[in-house]
Amino acid sequence: MSTRRRVDRLRDGVRRQVGARVAGAAGLDELVDLESDVTSLAEAIRENRELEVPLTAMVDRLEREVAEVLSRRTHGSTGEGMGA
């Protein structure tokens, strides 16, 4: 192996070691975990957006049904309901 090649390998090794130490001291070694968390969060947000419209429709329908039931009970107790 040539001297130049050995120097290049040594230089690359030192860069990696120093880079790892600097990253550890600066907290940058946690970026991989942070990136994973951000990716997971982005996926959850996308899924929530996909569910938003169907859930909104479902809630609207339930609100109408509850309003109808309450209306029947109110009218039924005054004698104005369907069975009066």
Buried (B, 14 or more C-beta within 10 A) or exposed (E): EEEEEEEEEEEEEEEEEEEEEEEEEEEEEEEEEEEEEEEEEEEEEEEEEEEEEEEEEEEEEEEEEEEEEEEEEEBEEEEEEEEE
